[in-house]
Amino acid sequence: MEPFVYNGQPARVIFGSGTIQQLPAELDRLGLKRVVVLATPPQEPEARRLVEKLDGRAAGIYARATMHTPVEITEDALRVVLDLKADGLVAVGGGSTTGLAKAIALRTDLPQIVVPTTYAGSEMTPILGETRDGVKVTQSSPKVLPEVVIYDIDLTLSLPAAMSGTSGLNAIAHAVEALYARERNPVISLMATEAIGSLAAALPTIAVEPGNREARGKALYGAWLCGICLGSVGMALHHKLCHTLGGSFDLPHAETHAIVLPHALAYNAPAIPDVMGGLRNVLGTDDPAMALYDLAGKVGARRALADIGMPESGIELATDRALSNPYWNPRPLERDAIRGLIARAYAGEPPRS
């Protein structure tokens, strides 16, 4: 067996149905008396419902969380948090809200309780990506790792089927890349394989039966594992491309990951035969990259970057930025091949190596 290093990330996870009822007890456990509840604008009603559960321990609500965590939003939220003399943060929603909580925690070291309502997975990572002037920069710090994550299957039942599909594919992308990351190890590979199988089985059911509780539970379980994978090993080509595309063209986060996933896997396939063998087993196919492309179609996800706002003129810019300060990757980055990958993803074409 090859040598490896495994670093476990400390986190308290509460998983099940109705688990949001344990939020007040978690505030007590952390000694929090003045928390700010964070949300995106559409999720403000959910934030207000949470406030009602907190028995006067909510100092206020900030409902302007935005995808890609723009620095100007963080600075605005920070002023509110400081003015309210908050002693903690409760984030409800997806990756945008979790990202804002992390950005505030980085600057204040305030404790975070995260209540995910999508399959983003970022709640399980010490990673923060922030955007300034169209450039997204990531960093890792134990200060941004949430202290408590409450997974409540009930809160995902109202997640629209289409959004569930793209969010779930985003999660799968974290697990797929963890299988070939430079820091990969047997523990994370086991989690990644379990997560991919769970989500790949659940997402098509959710697409036609959004209220299927069993499928929702399997998807949330898979997303939790995917988040652990993302937070425990490094990133490679897939995440570099998504950070580049999202930051450069303000593309929706989950949709970008869903589109890029099969193309990045196909690019790396020749360099990772062992990983491809494992994916063939878990996905039940001879062509895992094509299977993920087909899965996107089954769950109603868009498969072309052109359909989510990327201009065709951006292909060259994205290629340049993807090759600038590249992440480690199992296959060397070749300009023509990377450009071809981005062009196929732009047009929504099937992936190829």
C-alpha positions in Angstrom: 0.0 0.0 0.0 1.2 3.5 -0.8 2.0 5.8 2.1 -0.5 8.5 2.9 -1.4 11.3 5.4 -4.9 11.7 6.7 -6.0 14.8 8.6 -9.5 14.7 10.1 -11.4 18.0 10.4 -13.0 18.6 13.8 -16.8 19.2 13.5 -20.0 18.4 15.3 -22.7 17.0 13.0 -26.3 16.4 13.8 -28.1 14.5 11.1 -31.8 13.4 10.7 -35.3 14.7 10.4 -36.6 17.5 12.6 -33.0 18.1 13.9 -33.5 21.9 13.6 -35.3 21.6 16.9 -31.9 21.0 18.5 -30.6 24.5 17.5 -31.5 26.2 20.8 -29.6 23.4 22.7 -26.6 23.9 20.5 -26.6 27.6 21.3 -26.6 26.7 24.9 -23.8 24.3 24.5 -21.7 27.0 22.9 -22.8 29.7 25.3 -24.2 31.9 22.6 -26.8 34.6 23.5 -26.6 37.1 20.6 -26.4 35.4 17.2 -26.9 36.9 13.8 -28.8 34.7 11.4 -27.5 34.8 7.9 -29.3 34.0 4.6 -29.7 35.0 1.0 -32.6 37.3 0.1 -34.9 34.4 -1.1 -34.2 32.6 2.2 -35.0 35.5 4.5 -38.4 33.9 5.5 -36.6 30.7 6.6 -34.2 32.9 8.6 -37.1 34.6 10.3 -38.6 31.2 11.2 -35.3 30.3 12.8 -35.3 33.5 14.8 -38.7 32.4 16.3 -37.0 29.2 17.6 -34.2 31.1 19.4 -36.1 32.5 22.4 -34.8 36.0 22.1 -31.2 35.0 21.4 -31.1 36.3 17.9 -29.6 39.8 17.7 -30.7 40.2 14.1 -30.8 38.9 10.5 -28.5 39.7 7.6 -30.1 38.4 4.4 -27.8 39.6 1.7 -25.5 36.6 1.2 -24.4 36.3 -2.4 -22.8 33.6 -4.5 -19.0 33.6 -4.8 -18.7 35.6 -1.5 -17.9 39.1 -2.8 -15.7 41.0 -0.4 -18.0 44.0 -0.4 -20.9 42.0 0.9 -18.7 40.5 3.6 -17.6 44.0 4.7 -21.2 45.2 4.8 -22.3 42.1 6.8 -19.3 42.6 9.2 -20.4 46.1 10.0 -23.9 44.8 10.9 -22.4 41.9 13.0 -20.2 44.3 15.0 -22.9 46.9 15.5 -25.2 44.2 16.9 -22.4 43.0 19.2 -23.0 39.4 18.0 -21.3 36.5 19.8 -22.0 33.9 17.1 -23.4 33.2 13.6 -26.2 30.9 12.4 -26.2 30.4 8.6 -29.2 28.9 6.9 -29.2 28.0 3.2 -26.6 26.8 0.7 -23.0 27.6 -0.2 -23.5 31.4 -0.5 -24.7 31.7 3.1 -22.1 29.3 4.4 -19.4 31.3 2.5 -20.5 34.5 4.1 -20.5 33.0 7.6 -17.0 31.7 7.0 -15.8 35.0 5.7 -17.1 36.8 8.8 -15.6 34.1 11.1 -12.2 34.5 9.4 -12.2 38.2 10.4 -13.8 37.8 13.8 -13.3 34.2 14.9 -17.0 34.1 15.9 -18.4 30.5 16.3 -20.7 29.3 13.5 -23.7 27.0 13.4 -24.6 26.1 9.8 -28.0 24.7 8.7 -27.6 23.5 5.1 -30.7 23.4 2.9 -28.9 22.4 -0.3 -26.2 19.8 -1.1 -23.3 22.3 -1.4 -21.1 20.6 1.2 -18.9 23.7 2.0 -20.1 23.5 5.6 -17.8 20.6 6.2 -14.6 22.4 4.9 -12.0 24.8 6.2 -12.0 26.4 2.8 -13.1 29.9 1.9 -13.4 31.3 -1.6 -13.8 35.1 -1.9 -14.3 37.2 -5.0 -12.8 40.7 -5.5 -12.8 42.5 -8.9 -13.9 39.4 -10.8 -11.2 37.1 -9.4 -12.0 34.3 -6.9 -9.3 33.4 -4.5 -9.4 30.5 -2.1 -7.7 29.9 1.2 -7.8 27.3 4.0 -8.0 28.2 7.6 -9.3 26.3 10.7 -10.9 29.6 11.7 -13.6 29.2 9.0 -14.6 25.6 9.8 -18.1 25.7 11.4 -18.3 24.5 15.0 -21.7 22.7 14.4 -23.6 21.6 11.3 -27.3 20.6 11.6 -28.5 18.5 8.7 -32.3 18.3 8.7 -33.8 16.3 5.8 -37.1 18.1 6.3 -35.5 21.4 5.2 -34.4 20.0 1.9 -37.9 18.7 0.9 -38.8 22.1 -0.5 -35.6 22.5 -2.6 -36.8 22.6 -6.2 -36.0 19.5 -8.2 -33.8 21.3 -10.7 -31.8 23.0 -8.0 -31.5 19.7 -6.2 -30.0 18.2 -9.3 -27.4 20.9 -9.9 -26.6 21.1 -6.2 -26.1 17.3 -6.0 -23.9 17.3 -9.0 -21.8 20.0 -7.4 -21.4 17.7 -4.4 -20.4 14.7 -6.6 -17.7 16.9 -8.2 -16.1 17.3 -4.8 -16.0 13.6 -4.2 -14.8 12.7 -7.8 -11.9 15.1 -7.5 -11.0 13.8 -4.0 -10.4 10.4 -5.6 -7.4 11.7 -7.6 -6.3 14.7 -5.5 -2.6 14.8 -4.5 -3.5 14.2 -0.8 -5.9 11.4 -1.5 -6.0 8.6 1.1 -7.9 5.4 1.7 -10.3 6.9 4.2 -11.4 9.7 2.0 -11.6 7.4 -1.0 -14.0 5.2 0.8 -16.2 8.2 1.7 -16.0 9.6 -1.8 -17.1 6.3 -3.4 -20.0 6.0 -0.9 -21.0 9.6 -1.6 -21.0 9.3 -5.3 -23.0 6.1 -5.3 -25.5 7.6 -2.8 -26.1 10.8 -4.8 -26.1 9.1 -8.2 -28.9 6.8 -7.0 -30.9 9.5 -5.2 -30.8 12.5 -7.7 -32.9 10.9 -10.5 -35.6 9.9 -8.0 -35.7 13.5 -6.6 -36.0 14.8 -10.2 -39.4 13.0 -10.5 -40.4 12.8 -6.9 -39.1 15.9 -5.1 -40.9 14.9 -1.9 -39.4 11.4 -1.7 -38.0 11.4 1.9 -35.8 8.4 1.4 -34.1 9.8 -1.7 -33.7 13.2 0.1 -32.0 11.5 3.0 -29.6 9.6 0.8 -28.8 12.8 -1.1 -28.1 14.8 2.1 -26.0 11.9 3.5 -24.0 11.8 0.3 -23.6 15.6 0.3 -22.3 15.4 3.9 -19.6 12.9 2.8 -18.7 14.9 -0.3 -18.2 18.0 2.0 -15.8 16.0 4.2 -13.9 14.9 1.0 -13.6 18.5 -0.2 -12.3 19.6 3.2 -9.8 16.9 3.7 -7.8 16.8 0.5 -6.6 19.3 -2.1 -8.2 20.5 -5.3 -7.2 20.0 -8.9 -8.3 20.9 -12.4 -12.0 20.8 -11.8 -12.1 23.3 -9.0 -9.5 25.5 -10.7 -11.7 25.7 -13.8 -14.9 26.4 -11.7 -13.3 29.1 -9.6 -11.9 30.7 -12.8 -15.3 30.6 -14.6 -17.4 31.6 -11.7 -15.2 34.5 -10.7 -14.5 35.7 -14.2 -18.1 35.6 -15.5 -20.2 35.6 -12.3 -21.7 32.2 -13.2 -23.9 30.3 -10.8 -21.8 28.1 -8.6 -23.5 24.8 -8.6 -24.5 24.9 -12.3 -20.9 25.6 -13.2 -19.6 22.6 -11.3 -22.3 20.4 -12.8 -21.3 21.4 -16.3 -17.5 21.2 -15.8 -17.5 17.9 -13.9 -17.7 15.3 -16.8 -15.2 17.3 -18.9 -12.6 17.6 -16.1 -12.9 13.9 -15.4 -12.5 13.0 -19.1 -9.4 15.2 -19.3 -7.8 13.5 -16.4 -9.0 10.0 -17.2 -5.8 8.8 -19.0 -3.7 9.7 -15.9 -6.0 8.0 -13.3 -6.8 4.4 -14.5 -7.3 3.2 -10.9 -9.8 5.9 -10.2 -11.6 5.3 -13.4 -11.9 1.6 -12.5 -13.5 2.5 -9.2 -15.9 4.9 -10.8 -16.9 2.3 -13.4 -17.9 0.0 -10.5 -19.8 2.6 -8.5 -21.6 4.1 -11.5 -22.2 0.8 -13.3 -20.8 2.0 -16.6 -17.7 1.7 -18.9 -17.6 5.5 -19.3 -17.9 7.4 -16.0 -17.4 10.8 -17.6 -20.2 10.2 -20.0 -22.4 8.7 -17.2 -22.0 12.0 -15.3 -22.9 14.0 -18.4 -26.0 11.8 -18.8 -26.9 12.2 -15.1 -27.0 15.9 -15.6 -29.5 15.4 -18.4 -31.6 13.1 -16.2 -31.9 15.6 -13.4 -32.7 18.5 -15.7 -29.4 20.4 -15.3 -28.1 22.6 -18.0 -25.0 21.2 -19.7 -23.6 24.2 -21.6 -21.8 27.2 -20.0 -23.4 29.3 -22.8 -26.8 28.6 -21.1 -25.8 30.0 -17.8 -24.3 33.3 -18.9 -20.7 32.7 -20.2 -19.9 34.6 -23.4 -18.2 32.7 -26.2 -15.5 35.4 -26.2 -14.6 34.2 -22.6 -13.2 30.9 -23.8 -9.7 32.4 -24.3 -9.8 34.4 -21.1 -10.9 31.3 -19.1 -8.1 29.3 -20.7 -5.5 31.9 -19.8 -6.7 32.2 -16.2 -7.0 28.4 -15.8 -3.3 28.1 -16.8 -2.3 30.9 -14.5 -1.2 29.7 -11.0 -2.7 26.3 -11.7 -3.6 23.8 -9.0 -1.8 20.5 -8.9 -3.3 18.0 -11.3 -2.6 14.3 -12.2 -2.4 15.1 -15.9 -0.2 18.0 -17.0 -2.1 21.1 -18.2 -1.8 21.5 -22.0 -3.1 24.7 -23.4 -4.8 23.3 -26.5 -6.5 20.5 -24.6 -7.7 22.9 -21.8 -9.1 25.2 -24.4 -10.9 22.4 -26.1 -12.3 21.2 -22.7 -13.7 24.7 -22.0 -15.0 25.1 -25.6 -16.9 21.8 -25.3 -18.3 22.8 -21.9 -19.3 26.1 -23.3 -21.2 24.4 -26.2 -22.7 21.6 -24.0 -21.0 18.9 -26.0 -20.3 15.5 -24.6 -16.9 15.1 -22.7 -13.9 13.5 -24.3 -10.3 13.0 -23.2 
